[in-house]
Structures are given as structure tokens and as C-alpha cells.
Amino acid sequence: MQRDQEPPCGIHPLLAERFSPYAFDPSTVLDDHSLGLLLEAARWAPSAGNSQPWGFFTSRPGEPDHERVVRHLAPSSARWATDAALLVVTLARRHVGDTRLLYSEFADYDLGQAIAHMTVQAQAMGLAAHQFRAFDMEGLTKELGPNPGWVIISMIALGKAAEEPPERRDRRSVADLLSAPWSPSE
């Protein structure tokens, strides 16, 4: 892992400036138009065979469904995620309709594409996004009751960061990205 790196000149600022905050401004309100833009960005993500196997459950503070999500957060994520202007539960449809396939090996990957699009859109809107998995998966699944074939994968907290981005971030080198799959295990 390289330490104290700056993003290379030429990488888009939306990517270079993105970070996952551990503190959100609790006074930030995300209106319906902004929520719609985030979902539109996800909607336009590429997917295998244009299957678009992603779904979302959104909740904002003050909405009845917010407590349904918040009560399943692990203590580690509840400390900061409850202050976000929006919590998004992400789901993948692993069953491929109208085929004999019982499982799509691309569903989780395609959901990741949609989340990446949402994250970049959030950054363009002056919002920060923090993806996480620190919640009670079984409890949240029981609470929300997704249809058969759908599975909850992760959550995203979105809002205005209440902290400054770190001066520098640790990132693996490009050389490591290319060599790690073939290097001896450490």
C-alpha cells in the first residue's frame, strides 16, 4: 500500500475529491428532486444484458421508514450514519427472470456499477457517500421483506460531510492492481 499519495493530475476531480466521511451534517435535508437525481444516476448504469438487477430502499430522517432502517444499524455505523440526510439499502436481483438461470453471476457486480454512478452523482451535487455493511442483515431483510430472488447487499449513507476530507489517502498502486492477482500471497 502506498502512503500519502495525491491523485494523479488528469483524474476527474469528482473521483479525486471523493471520500467516505465518518461524520455527516445532521441539519442537511435531501429534497425529492435531489433524491430523484441520485436514483436516475443509478438507473443509467451499465449492466449485463441490460438486466438492471438493482433495487433500492431509501429513507430520510423524519420519514416513517427511516426508523425501520436505523434500528438495524450496528453500533459502529449508527454513530455516524444516523446523521446522514439519506440512507439507501441496496439490493440485487440474483434470479434472472424469463430464463432457466437460477442465479445471475453478474447481479452484484452490476449493482456495484449503479452504486458507483450514484456516488459520483452525489459528489457532483456536493454530497458525500459512505458505503457500508455494518448492519443486521437478517433483521433488515426480515424488516423490509424483499421479494424472492432479491437480496440486500449493503447500505449507503449520503449527505453533507461534517468533516474535511483527509489530506491524503492510502491507495494501492497501479502496479499492485496489475500484479496482485498473480503475486505470491503475503
N, C-alpha and C positions, 0 to 999 in steps of 0.2 A: 504494500500500500504506500503510495507516495503521500507525503505530508506537505501541508501548507502550499497547495497548488492554486494558481489562478487559472480560470478557464482560458483556453487559447483565444487569441484575437480572431474574430471571424465567426465564432459560435453565436447563435442568435441570443440577444440579451434576455429574452423570455426564458431561455434554457439556462443561461449562465447565472441569472439572478434568482432562480427558483431555489427555495429551501423549505424544509418541513419544520415549522415552528412548534415549540412546546408551550406556547402561550398565545392565546387569542384575545382580542379586544371584545369583552362581553357586551359592549354597547353597540357593536356593529349589527345592523339589520340587513338581511338579504331580501330584496323585494322579488315579486313574482317574475318580473322581466329578467332580472339577473339569474334567477334560478332557471328560467327558460333558456337563456343563452348557454349556461353550463350544460344543460341536457342536450341542446342542439349540437354542441361541440362533440359530445359523446356519440350522438346519433350518426354523425358523419364519419366516424372511424371506419377503417377498412376491416373486413372480416372474411374468413374462409368461405368461399361460395356465396358471399353476401348474406350469410346466415344471421348476422347481427345477434349473437346469442347472449346479449347482456340485458340486464334489468336493474332498476334502482328503486330503493325506498328512501324517500327524503323526509327529513324532519327539521323544523326550525324551532328555537326556543319560543315558548308560548303556544305552540300548536299542540293539540291533543296527542298526536303520535310521537312527539318528542320524548316524553317520559317512557313510552314503550321501548324506545331505543336506549336511552340513557341508563335505565335500570340494569341493563346487561353489560355495561362497560366494566372492564377490570379496574381496580383501584388505580393502577399505573396510568391508564388513559383517561379515567374520569377526572383526574387532577387538572387536565388541560383541555380535553375535548368538549367538556360541557359548556365552555365559554365560546365555542365556535358558533358562527352565525348559521351554519348548516351542517347537519350530519347526514351522510349518504351511506346507506347499506348497499353494497354491490353484490349482484347475483349473476350467475352464469347458467345458461340453459344447456345442460350437458346432453340431454336427449335430442336427437336430430329428428324432427317431425317428418312425416311422409317418406321415411326410409326404413330399412331394416337395421340401421345402426342404432345400437343401444346407448352409445357414448360418443360424444364428439371430442376427439383429442385436441381440438383447436379452441374449444369454448373458453377456457381460462385465459389463453393467450389473447384471444380476440377481446375479452373483457378488459384485459390489461391495456390494449390499444385504446379502447373507449375511455378508460380512466386517464390515460396519458393525454388524450385530446382534452378532456375536461380539466386536467391540471394545467395545461398550457393556456386554455381559455381563462381559467381563474387568474393566472399570473397576468394575462393581458388586461384583466379587469381590475388589477390592483389587489387581488385577493391571494391568500396563501392556501395551500392544501397540504394536509398531512395524512397520508395513508397509514392504516394500522390494522392489526389483527388482535389487539388486546381487549377481547370481549368474550362473553359466554356464548359460544357458537350454538350449542344445543339449546340453551334458553332462548336466544334470539330467534332461532329457527322455529321453535315451538310458538313463540310470541307472534311472529309475523305470518307463519303458515304459508310459505310459498307453495305454488302448485308442484305436483310431481314433475321430476326432471330438472327442476330449478334448485340451485344450491347457493347459499350465502358464502361469499369468498372473503370479503374484507369490508372495512369501513373507511370513509374519508371525512375528515373534519375540514371545513372551509370557512374562511372569514379573513378579517384583517389581523395580521400578525401583531402581537403586543410586545414583540421583542425585535431587535435588529438582527438581520442575517449575520451569520458568523463571518468574521474577517476572511477566513479561508476554510475550505472544506477538504477533507481527506477523500480522495478518489483513486481508484486503481488506475494504473497507467494504461494507455492504449496497447502497449507491448504486452502487458499482462492479460488484457482482454483477448488478445490473439493467441497467447501461448498457454494460459492457464488450463484449458481443457486437455492439453497434451503434456503438461509438465508433471513430473512425479509429485505425488501427494506429499504435503508437508507433515 
